[in-house]
Amino acid sequence: MASPAADDYLKTVYAHTEWQPAPITPSQLAAKLGIAPSSVTEMVKKLAASGLVSHVPYGAVRLTDAGEKRALAMVRRHRLIETWLVREFDYAWDEVHDEAEVLEHTISDRLLEGIDARLGRPRYDPHGDAIPDASGSVTREPFVLLADAAPGHTGRVLRVDDRDPELLRALEAAGLGIGGEVAVLADGVRIAGADVELPAGAAEVVWLSA
């Protein structure tokens, strides 16, 4: 199963449970990848036969130990490339996801190691997602989804989902960025001392320190 498509599946399964506990279903996997459910069913069968995922018909898809190891390697590639593009080439945080999707399958391990070293071995990418180290170890602090944070909670922005570039731009325009402090109000948030009404959907894509 040495193929970019298989790597994309494994990476997506891993990312789904990184910030919430529920395992991914085949229909969710199809939606995230933009692929027909029938195609997902066939690929999941192949991944299961290769020992990379566990799956029962109509049930959730879970990574095996071997699948998680391979997924972490791809996640490391993707997030290091995103960080590299932002720091070295002045890409904005809403521009790097699609570029990294292409490059992660093409660069050598030697170049990846060089990028990691040049960047000072960063622990987080531009969206706050943890970058696994070369051994696959990940460091992540306790978090809470903004939608689940009670009024009165104050925390640093740990992570913003990167799949909607337009929403990323709107959040940046509202003054929200990784590491910034956000106070949760009953009808919005307070950023840098100003009450802000975030764009629709923001509460579902922003994670704060717990």
Buried (B, 14 or more C-beta within 10 A) or exposed (E): BEEEBBBBBBBBBBBBBEBEEEBBBBEBBBEBBEBEEEEBBEBBEBBBEBEBBBBEEEEBBBBBEEBBBBBBBBBBBBBBBBBBBBBEEEBEBBBBBEBBBEBBBEBEEEEBEEBBEEBEEBBBBBBBBBBBBEEBEBEBEEBBBBEBBEEEBEBBBBBBBBEBBEBBBBBBEBBBBBEEBBBBBEEBBBBEEEEBEBBEBBBEBBBBBE
